[in-house]
């Protein structure tokens, strides 16, 4: 049986552009598979635009979830299992940001190791 190690993602970004900004997890390294068992996100300071959560990697983006006009300091939680393979990462895009907004992305699950994924 493959070894499982707990993993938690906590990425917070202070917005520096006036249109949109990104919050990105680390890229999954070679030999690992991440099983994320739910994710949460929020714009801690604003209530504008849309939030899109997707998997980024290998030259494409795979949309997972979209929330229009999220409330200020409202934590949105989605119970969904996502698998990330080497070269991929979890990415949150907040549209219609204001400079100084604080956008956060959280997730939890486990990582496992395989010699078959590089």
Secondary structure in CASP SS format (residue, H / E / C, confidence):
PFRMAT SS
TARGET T0000
AUTHOR 0000-0000-0000
METHOD secondary structure of the structure
MODEL  1
X C 1.00
X C 1.00
X C 1.00
X E 1.00
X E 1.00
X E 1.00
X E 1.00
X E 1.00
X E 1.00
X E 1.00
X E 1.00
X E 1.00
X E 1.00
X E 1.00
X C 1.00
X C 1.00
X C 1.00
X C 1.00
X C 1.00
X E 1.00
X E 1.00
X E 1.00
X E 1.00
X E 1.00
X C 1.00
X C 1.00
X C 1.00
X C 1.00
X C 1.00
X C 1.00
X C 1.00
X E 1.00
X E 1.00
X E 1.00
X E 1.00
X E 1.00
X E 1.00
X E 1.00
X E 1.00
X E 1.00
X E 1.00
X E 1.00
X E 1.00
X C 1.00
X C 1.00
X C 1.00
X C 1.00
X C 1.00
X C 1.00
X E 1.00
X E 1.00
X E 1.00
X E 1.00
X E 1.00
X E 1.00
X E 1.00
X E 1.00
X C 1.00
X C 1.00
X E 1.00
X E 1.00
X E 1.00
X E 1.00
X E 1.00
X E 1.00
X E 1.00
X E 1.00
X E 1.00
X C 1.00
X C 1.00
X C 1.00
X C 1.00
X C 1.00
X C 1.00
X C 1.00
X E 1.00
X E 1.00
X E 1.00
X E 1.00
X E 1.00
X E 1.00
X E 1.00
X E 1.00
X E 1.00
X C 1.00
X C 1.00
X C 1.00
X C 1.00
X E 1.00
X E 1.00
X E 1.00
X E 1.00
X E 1.00
X E 1.00
X E 1.00
X C 1.00
X C 1.00
X C 1.00
X C 1.00
X C 1.00
X C 1.00
X E 1.00
X E 1.00
X E 1.00
X E 1.00
X E 1.00
X E 1.00
X E 1.00
X E 1.00
X E 1.00
X E 1.00
X E 1.00
X E 1.00
X C 1.00
X C 1.00
X C 1.00
X C 1.00
X C 1.00
END
